[in-house]
Structure formats: structure tokens, C-alpha cells
Amino acid sequence: MELRELFEAADTDKGGALEIDEFIEAFGGVLGKDMNQKQLKQLFMKIDADSNGSVGKCFFMCKCVFRVARIYELYALRKLDPFIYEARAL
């Protein structure tokens, strides 16, 4: 499934943006395996750069791509397994 499709599936109210409850419901189990609700909310607030309570599709996808690129940048710089640093980079 493409990132765009994941976003659209998570946007349950079809408003074109993810609110915090949609974000946690859709991605909490993937992004926050070892995170509690407070930490997941803090993660959402980092993504919600303008603090309006929602994250649009374009901004969400850009943030995700940026994070993946950062993980592989760490890999390239350190010549280490990128998944070791995944949690730290996010």
C-alpha cells in the first residue's frame, strides 16, 4: 500500500487531514509500538507544525519521506544497520 493510500484510509472522516485521534488509531500500533498515549500525542504535535490540530496529506507524506531519508542518512554516515537507528531518528 502506498503512503497516500495509508493516509486516505486513516482519514476516516474524509476531511483531507488527520486529526490526532485518526493518527493514533491508524499509526499508533506501527509508529508507537513502545510508546504510550502521551508519547503518541507528543509525536503528533511534532508533525503538526502549525499546531492547528490536524495534518494535511501533503505535509504528512513529506514528513514521512523526510524521516525515512534521515534514517538512511544515519545509515550512510555510520555504515550501520538503518533499523538500529530508526527509533532514535523518528
RAKA-V971682 format. One record per residue. N is the residue number from 1. NEAR is the number of other C-alpha atoms within 10 Angstrom. Layout:
N:NEAR
N:NEAR
//
This chain:
1:5
2:7
3:13
4:13
5:10
6:13
7:22
8:17
9:13
10:20
11:20
12:17
13:12
14:10
15:11
16:15
17:22
18:25
19:20
20:19
21:16
22:18
23:21
24:20
25:12
26:18
27:15
28:21
29:12
30:10
31:14
32:15
33:10
34:11
35:13
36:10
37:11
38:9
39:13
40:21
41:17
42:12
43:19
44:22
45:17
46:11
47:16
48:20
49:12
50:10
51:11
52:9
53:14
54:22
55:22
56:15
57:17
58:12
59:14
60:19
61:16
62:10
63:14
64:14
65:12
66:12
67:15
68:14
69:13
70:17
71:20
72:19
73:14
74:18
75:17
76:12
77:8
78:10
79:10
80:12
81:13
82:18
83:13
84:12
85:15
86:16
87:12
88:8
89:16
90:13
//
